[in-house]
Amino acid sequence: MSVRNTKEMPRKNSTNPGSSSKKIEIEILDTPKKESMPPNEISWSFEETNRNKRPVSWYILAILLISGTLYYSIIKHEYLFMALIIMFVFTFILLEKYQNRRWDVNLNTETILINQKVYNLTGFSGFEIQESDQENYSLLLKGKKFPQMTMSIPISNADKQKIPHIKNILLKALKEEDIKDSMDSLISKLKF
């Protein structure tokens, strides 16, 4: 829709300092508002693992069991068993101190970027978004090459509202298919 508006605006003329105001036509164009289109790029992040918080009683029970097995191995002169228990304890302590890494995912119509590693969407033949548990979803991307490897990218419950946009972006490059069935057919081809 176009609206024509005329206003009197003072205009200074360098040759005639006392000139009067002239009419200038100003054309104001009203552009129709575009419907909100889904973005061609979307990003989200997820943690490497979901850690369950353990209660204090769990640690007390673990300490009692470990000290009991260490006592038993000393009494029975099972030094190899004692060494294995000590290695288990050190491994457990190291894993408890391990910090979860955050993975950043950036998806557009051509590539998917996961922590600075770029995957071209032409290397995949299809996708599916599955509900893996009540809190998380998974984006499954099926590879084209044999054996058809499937890449699973978690989508947390906090990013659940982004799933329709993720799906719209992926539909521009890939087809949606049932990845579970294709994995079953792959296993049946290999005769497992």
C-alpha positions as CSV (number, residue, x, y, z in Angstrom):
1,M,0.0,0.0,0.0
2,S,1.4,3.4,-1.0
3,V,0.5,6.6,0.8
4,R,1.4,10.0,-0.7
5,N,1.9,12.8,1.8
6,T,2.8,16.4,1.0
7,K,4.4,18.6,3.6
8,E,5.8,22.1,3.5
9,M,9.4,21.9,4.3
10,P,11.7,24.9,4.5
11,R,14.4,24.8,1.9
12,K,17.4,27.1,2.0
13,N,18.6,28.4,-1.3
14,S,22.1,29.7,-1.4
15,T,21.3,32.1,-4.3
16,N,18.1,33.6,-2.7
17,P,18.4,33.8,1.1
18,G,14.9,35.1,1.6
19,S,13.1,32.4,-0.5
20,S,9.9,31.0,0.6
21,S,9.1,27.4,1.5
22,K,8.4,25.0,-1.3
23,K,6.2,21.9,-1.3
24,I,8.1,18.7,-1.5
25,E,6.2,15.4,-2.1
26,I,7.3,12.6,0.2
27,E,6.1,9.1,-0.7
28,I,5.7,6.7,2.2
29,L,5.5,3.1,1.4
30,D,3.8,0.7,3.8
31,T,5.3,-2.8,3.2
32,P,3.3,-5.7,4.4
33,K,4.7,-7.4,7.4
34,K,6.4,-10.7,6.5
35,E,5.3,-13.7,8.4
36,S,7.9,-15.0,10.7
37,M,9.9,-17.5,8.7
38,P,11.8,-20.1,10.6
39,P,15.5,-19.3,10.7
40,N,17.9,-20.9,8.2
41,E,20.3,-21.4,11.1
42,I,19.8,-22.6,14.7
43,S,22.1,-23.5,17.5
44,W,21.8,-25.3,20.8
45,S,24.2,-27.0,23.3
46,F,24.2,-30.1,25.4
47,E,26.3,-31.6,28.1
48,E,28.5,-34.6,27.4
49,T,26.8,-36.8,30.1
50,N,23.9,-36.5,32.5
51,R,25.3,-36.9,35.9
52,N,23.0,-38.1,38.7
53,K,23.5,-36.5,42.0
54,R,24.4,-39.2,44.6
55,P,23.3,-38.8,48.1
56,V,25.7,-38.9,51.0
57,S,24.5,-42.3,52.1
58,W,25.7,-43.7,48.7
59,Y,29.3,-42.5,49.4
60,I,29.2,-43.9,53.0
61,L,28.0,-47.3,51.7
62,A,30.8,-47.3,49.0
63,I,33.4,-46.5,51.6
64,L,32.2,-49.3,53.8
65,L,32.2,-51.8,51.0
66,I,35.6,-50.8,49.7
67,S,37.2,-50.8,53.1
68,G,35.6,-54.2,53.9
69,T,37.0,-55.8,50.6
70,L,40.4,-54.2,51.3
71,Y,40.4,-55.7,54.8
72,Y,39.4,-59.1,53.4
73,S,42.2,-59.0,50.8
74,I,44.8,-58.2,53.5
75,I,43.6,-61.0,55.7
76,K,43.6,-63.6,52.9
77,H,46.9,-62.2,51.4
78,E,45.2,-61.4,48.1
79,Y,47.5,-58.6,47.1
80,L,46.5,-58.6,43.4
81,F,42.8,-58.2,44.4
82,M,43.8,-55.4,46.8
83,A,45.7,-53.6,44.0
84,L,42.7,-54.0,41.7
85,I,40.4,-52.4,44.3
86,I,42.9,-49.5,44.8
87,M,43.0,-49.0,41.0
88,F,39.2,-49.0,40.9
89,V,39.0,-46.4,43.7
90,F,41.5,-44.1,41.9
91,T,39.7,-44.5,38.6
92,F,36.4,-43.7,40.3
93,I,37.9,-40.5,42.0
94,L,39.2,-39.3,38.7
95,L,35.9,-39.8,36.9
96,E,34.1,-38.0,39.7
97,K,36.4,-35.0,39.3
98,Y,35.9,-35.0,35.5
99,Q,34.0,-32.0,34.4
100,N,31.3,-32.4,31.7
101,R,32.1,-30.7,28.5
102,R,29.5,-28.5,26.8
103,W,29.0,-29.3,23.2
104,D,27.8,-26.5,20.9
105,V,25.8,-27.4,17.8
106,N,25.1,-25.0,15.0
107,L,22.9,-26.3,12.2
108,N,22.1,-24.6,8.8
109,T,20.8,-25.9,5.5
110,E,24.2,-27.1,4.3
111,T,26.3,-28.1,7.3
112,I,26.2,-29.0,11.0
113,L,28.9,-27.7,13.2
114,I,29.6,-29.5,16.5
115,N,32.4,-27.9,18.6
116,Q,34.3,-26.5,15.6
117,K,34.0,-29.8,13.6
118,V,32.0,-29.3,10.4
119,Y,29.9,-32.1,8.9
120,N,28.3,-31.5,5.5
121,L,24.7,-32.5,5.3
122,T,25.2,-34.1,1.8
123,G,27.1,-36.9,3.7
124,F,23.8,-37.9,5.3
125,S,20.8,-39.6,3.7
126,G,18.1,-38.9,6.2
127,F,17.2,-37.8,9.7
128,E,14.8,-38.5,12.6
129,I,14.1,-36.8,15.8
130,Q,13.4,-39.3,18.6
131,E,12.3,-38.9,22.2
132,S,15.1,-40.8,23.9
133,D,13.7,-40.4,27.4
134,Q,11.3,-38.1,29.1
135,E,13.8,-35.3,29.5
136,N,15.8,-35.5,26.3
137,Y,15.4,-35.9,22.6
138,S,17.9,-37.1,20.0
139,L,18.6,-36.0,16.5
140,L,19.6,-39.0,14.5
141,L,21.4,-38.5,11.2
142,K,21.9,-41.5,8.9
143,G,25.1,-41.6,6.9
144,K,25.2,-42.5,3.2
145,K,28.3,-44.6,3.2
146,F,28.3,-48.3,4.0
147,P,28.2,-49.3,6.8
148,Q,25.5,-46.7,7.4
149,M,26.6,-45.1,10.6
150,T,24.1,-43.1,12.6
151,M,25.1,-39.9,14.3
152,S,23.1,-39.1,17.5
153,I,23.0,-35.5,18.7
154,P,21.1,-34.9,22.0
155,I,18.6,-32.1,22.3
156,S,17.8,-31.3,25.9
157,N,14.4,-30.6,27.3
158,A,15.3,-26.9,27.6
159,D,15.8,-26.7,23.8
160,K,12.6,-28.7,23.1
161,Q,10.9,-25.6,21.5
162,K,13.6,-25.5,18.8
163,I,12.7,-29.0,17.5
164,P,10.2,-27.7,14.8
165,H,12.9,-25.2,13.5
166,I,15.5,-28.0,13.5
167,K,13.1,-30.2,11.5
168,N,12.3,-27.4,9.0
169,I,16.0,-26.7,8.4
170,L,16.8,-30.4,7.9
171,L,13.8,-31.0,5.6
172,K,15.4,-28.5,3.2
173,A,18.4,-30.8,2.8
174,L,17.4,-34.3,3.9
175,K,14.4,-36.5,4.0
176,E,12.8,-37.6,7.2
177,E,12.8,-41.4,7.7
178,D,12.5,-44.0,10.4
179,I,16.1,-44.6,11.4
180,K,15.3,-47.6,13.7
181,D,13.9,-49.5,10.8
182,S,16.9,-48.8,8.6
183,M,19.2,-50.1,11.4
184,D,17.1,-53.2,11.7
185,S,17.4,-53.8,7.9
186,L,21.2,-53.2,8.1
187,I,21.4,-55.9,10.8
188,S,19.3,-58.3,8.8
189,K,21.5,-57.7,5.8
190,L,24.6,-58.6,7.8
191,K,22.7,-61.7,9.1
192,F,23.2,-61.2,12.8
